[in-house]
């Protein structure tokens, strides 16, 4: 006797893109990639925040790279009372031009208001304002052929009634060192 053989057609399971996307291994791989990306972004943000704390953005950058120059600017006393601080930097370079001579500079701060202000140099808590109305600060020396910058922070410690027309005037002046 002869047995009847049944011809069974096996259906080939076709592999579709949807099956690939929803497979456990693919989803696990995508999850791991996203997890690594989030961790990397966390470290980038942490590093940038730390960098910003160490070297804050300045409201004003003053390059002094010319012989006997002077730069004047004013800070609104009312705006300073509302903000925490005003930061300005004094540099010995601008773009790719660096001083070829040592430069000594001074900062003169004039405060015509009855407010008390504090001026500190980066990494110091010493108030450089000896007289609350007009003080000349010896900024120091910026050496030649090396990019240098000094950061100053101006804060208002107390204030009375201020209007829009009251300013704190700052002048940064320099002279080249003769013993270079």
BELQUI-V305567 format. One record per residue. N is the residue number from 0. RES is the residue in three letters. PSI is psi in whole degrees, -180 to 180 (* if undefined). OMEGA is omega in radians with two decimals (NA if undefined). NEAR is the number of other C-alpha atoms within 10 Angstrom. Layout:
n=N res=RES psi=PSI omega=OMEGA near=NEAR
n=N res=RES psi=PSI omega=OMEGA near=NEAR
This chain:
n=0 res=UNK psi=144 omega=-3.08 near=3
n=1 res=UNK psi=133 omega=3.13 near=4
n=2 res=UNK psi=140 omega=3.08 near=5
n=3 res=UNK psi=127 omega=3.09 near=6
n=4 res=UNK psi=132 omega=3.11 near=6
n=5 res=UNK psi=128 omega=3.07 near=6
n=6 res=UNK psi=106 omega=3.08 near=6
n=7 res=UNK psi=127 omega=3.05 near=6
n=8 res=UNK psi=124 omega=3.07 near=6
n=9 res=UNK psi=131 omega=3.09 near=6
n=10 res=UNK psi=126 omega=3.06 near=6
n=11 res=UNK psi=133 omega=3.12 near=6
n=12 res=UNK psi=117 omega=-3.13 near=6
n=13 res=UNK psi=143 omega=-3.10 near=7
n=14 res=UNK psi=116 omega=-3.10 near=8
n=15 res=UNK psi=163 omega=3.14 near=8
n=16 res=UNK psi=-37 omega=3.13 near=9
n=17 res=UNK psi=-39 omega=3.09 near=8
n=18 res=UNK psi=-38 omega=3.13 near=11
n=19 res=UNK psi=-45 omega=-3.11 near=12
n=20 res=UNK psi=-37 omega=-3.07 near=12
n=21 res=UNK psi=3 omega=3.12 near=11
n=22 res=UNK psi=150 omega=-3.07 near=11
n=23 res=UNK psi=-40 omega=-3.12 near=11
n=24 res=UNK psi=-41 omega=3.13 near=11
n=25 res=UNK psi=-45 omega=3.13 near=13
n=26 res=UNK psi=-38 omega=3.10 near=13
n=27 res=UNK psi=-41 omega=3.12 near=12
n=28 res=UNK psi=-44 omega=3.11 near=11
n=29 res=UNK psi=-42 omega=3.11 near=13
n=30 res=UNK psi=-44 omega=-3.14 near=12
n=31 res=UNK psi=-41 omega=3.11 near=12
n=32 res=UNK psi=-45 omega=3.12 near=11
n=33 res=UNK psi=-37 omega=3.11 near=12
n=34 res=UNK psi=-44 omega=3.11 near=12
n=35 res=UNK psi=-41 omega=3.12 near=12
n=36 res=UNK psi=-42 omega=3.12 near=11
n=37 res=UNK psi=-41 omega=3.12 near=12
n=38 res=UNK psi=-43 omega=3.11 near=10
n=39 res=UNK psi=-43 omega=3.11 near=12
n=40 res=UNK psi=-37 omega=3.08 near=12
n=41 res=UNK psi=-45 omega=-3.14 near=12
n=42 res=UNK psi=-35 omega=3.09 near=11
n=43 res=UNK psi=-46 omega=3.12 near=12
n=44 res=UNK psi=-43 omega=3.12 near=11
n=45 res=UNK psi=-44 omega=3.14 near=12
n=46 res=UNK psi=-43 omega=3.13 near=12
n=47 res=UNK psi=-38 omega=3.12 near=12
n=48 res=UNK psi=-42 omega=3.11 near=13
n=49 res=UNK psi=-41 omega=3.11 near=12
n=50 res=UNK psi=-40 omega=3.13 near=11
n=51 res=UNK psi=-36 omega=3.09 near=11
n=52 res=UNK psi=-39 omega=-3.13 near=10
n=53 res=UNK psi=-34 omega=-3.10 near=11
n=54 res=UNK psi=81 omega=-3.04 near=11
n=55 res=UNK psi=155 omega=3.07 near=15
n=56 res=UNK psi=138 omega=-3.13 near=14
n=57 res=UNK psi=146 omega=3.02 near=14
n=58 res=UNK psi=-28 omega=-3.10 near=11
n=59 res=UNK psi=136 omega=3.04 near=13
n=60 res=UNK psi=125 omega=-3.08 near=16
n=61 res=UNK psi=108 omega=3.08 near=19
n=62 res=UNK psi=128 omega=3.05 near=20
n=63 res=UNK psi=99 omega=-3.10 near=26
n=64 res=UNK psi=9 omega=3.11 near=23
n=65 res=UNK psi=158 omega=3.12 near=17
n=66 res=UNK psi=128 omega=3.05 near=14
n=67 res=UNK psi=63 omega=3.10 near=13
n=68 res=UNK psi=164 omega=-3.13 near=14
n=69 res=UNK psi=139 omega=-3.14 near=16
n=70 res=UNK psi=125 omega=-3.12 near=13
n=71 res=UNK psi=141 omega=2.97 near=12
n=72 res=UNK psi=162 omega=-3.10 near=11
n=73 res=UNK psi=148 omega=3.07 near=13
n=74 res=UNK psi=129 omega=3.09 near=15
n=75 res=UNK psi=124 omega=-3.12 near=15
n=76 res=UNK psi=-38 omega=3.13 near=24
n=77 res=UNK psi=-44 omega=3.12 near=20
n=78 res=UNK psi=-38 omega=3.12 near=16
n=79 res=UNK psi=-35 omega=3.12 near=18
n=80 res=UNK psi=-27 omega=-3.14 near=18
n=81 res=UNK psi=-25 omega=3.12 near=9
n=82 res=UNK psi=165 omega=3.09 near=11
n=83 res=UNK psi=-40 omega=-3.00 near=12
n=84 res=UNK psi=163 omega=3.00 near=17
n=85 res=UNK psi=125 omega=-3.07 near=18
n=86 res=UNK psi=131 omega=2.99 near=19
n=87 res=UNK psi=150 omega=-3.11 near=19
n=88 res=UNK psi=142 omega=3.04 near=20
n=89 res=UNK psi=123 omega=-3.08 near=20
n=90 res=UNK psi=162 omega=3.07 near=20
n=91 res=UNK psi=23 omega=-3.14 near=27
n=92 res=UNK psi=157 omega=3.00 near=22
n=93 res=UNK psi=126 omega=-3.03 near=14
n=94 res=UNK psi=-116 omega=-3.14 near=6
n=95 res=UNK psi=6 omega=-3.11 near=6
n=96 res=UNK psi=121 omega=3.12 near=12
n=97 res=UNK psi=145 omega=3.12 near=20
n=98 res=UNK psi=139 omega=3.04 near=23
n=99 res=UNK psi=-3 omega=3.10 near=16
n=100 res=UNK psi=155 omega=3.04 near=20
n=101 res=UNK psi=143 omega=-3.11 near=19
n=102 res=UNK psi=127 omega=3.04 near=24
n=103 res=UNK psi=135 omega=-3.10 near=19
n=104 res=UNK psi=158 omega=3.09 near=21
n=105 res=UNK psi=151 omega=3.08 near=17
n=106 res=UNK psi=126 omega=3.08 near=20
n=107 res=UNK psi=125 omega=-3.12 near=17
n=108 res=UNK psi=124 omega=3.09 near=23
n=109 res=UNK psi=125 omega=-3.13 near=19
n=110 res=UNK psi=104 omega=-3.12 near=20
n=111 res=UNK psi=5 omega=-3.13 near=14
n=112 res=UNK psi=172 omega=3.05 near=18
n=113 res=UNK psi=6 omega=3.13 near=13
n=114 res=UNK psi=154 omega=3.07 near=19
n=115 res=UNK psi=128 omega=3.13 near=16
n=116 res=UNK psi=159 omega=-3.14 near=24
n=117 res=UNK psi=131 omega=3.09 near=18
n=118 res=UNK psi=122 omega=3.13 near=21
n=119 res=UNK psi=148 omega=3.06 near=17
n=120 res=UNK psi=149 omega=-3.10 near=18
n=121 res=UNK psi=142 omega=3.11 near=16
n=122 res=UNK psi=21 omega=3.09 near=9
n=123 res=UNK psi=148 omega=3.07 near=9
n=124 res=UNK psi=5 omega=-3.14 near=10
n=125 res=UNK psi=128 omega=3.09 near=11
n=126 res=UNK psi=121 omega=-3.11 near=13
n=127 res=UNK psi=-6 omega=3.12 near=20
n=128 res=UNK psi=100 omega=3.13 near=20
n=129 res=UNK psi=-34 omega=3.06 near=12
n=130 res=UNK psi=130 omega=-3.03 near=13
n=131 res=UNK psi=-11 omega=-3.10 near=17
n=132 res=UNK psi=-38 omega=3.09 near=16
n=133 res=UNK psi=125 omega=-3.13 near=16
n=134 res=UNK psi=139 omega=3.00 near=16
n=135 res=UNK psi=125 omega=-3.08 near=17
n=136 res=UNK psi=129 omega=3.04 near=16
n=137 res=UNK psi=107 omega=-3.07 near=12
n=138 res=UNK psi=-32 omega=3.14 near=18
n=139 res=UNK psi=-158 omega=-3.03 near=13
n=140 res=UNK psi=131 omega=3.00 near=18
n=141 res=UNK psi=121 omega=-3.02 near=25
n=142 res=UNK psi=160 omega=-3.07 near=18
n=143 res=UNK psi=153 omega=3.00 near=17
n=144 res=UNK psi=12 omega=3.07 near=14
n=145 res=UNK psi=128 omega=3.12 near=13
n=146 res=UNK psi=122 omega=3.10 near=15
n=147 res=UNK psi=153 omega=3.05 near=16
n=148 res=UNK psi=142 omega=3.04 near=15
n=149 res=UNK psi=134 omega=-3.10 near=17
n=150 res=UNK psi=133 omega=3.12 near=19
n=151 res=UNK psi=144 omega=-3.14 near=21
n=152 res=UNK psi=126 omega=3.11 near=18
n=153 res=UNK psi=125 omega=3.09 near=21
n=154 res=UNK psi=156 omega=3.08 near=18
n=155 res=UNK psi=120 omega=-3.10 near=19
n=156 res=UNK psi=-32 omega=3.05 near=11
n=157 res=UNK psi=152 omega=-3.12 near=11
n=158 res=UNK psi=155 omega=3.04 near=15
n=159 res=UNK psi=-143 omega=3.10 near=11
n=160 res=UNK psi=123 omega=-3.10 near=8
n=161 res=UNK psi=146 omega=3.04 near=16
n=162 res=UNK psi=177 omega=-3.04 near=12
n=163 res=UNK psi=-17 omega=-3.05 near=9
n=164 res=UNK psi=12 omega=3.12 near=8
n=165 res=UNK psi=131 omega=-3.06 near=16
n=166 res=UNK psi=157 omega=2.97 near=20
n=167 res=UNK psi=118 omega=-3.07 near=21
n=168 res=UNK psi=137 omega=-3.12 near=17
n=169 res=UNK psi=135 omega=3.08 near=19
n=170 res=UNK psi=129 omega=3.05 near=15
n=171 res=UNK psi=119 omega=3.13 near=21
n=172 res=UNK psi=156 omega=-3.07 near=18
n=173 res=UNK psi=165 omega=3.00 near=21
n=174 res=UNK psi=145 omega=3.13 near=19
n=175 res=UNK psi=143 omega=3.09 near=21
n=176 res=UNK psi=133 omega=-3.13 near=15
n=177 res=UNK psi=-26 omega=-3.11 near=8
n=178 res=UNK psi=62 omega=-3.09 near=6
n=179 res=UNK psi=* omega=NA near=10
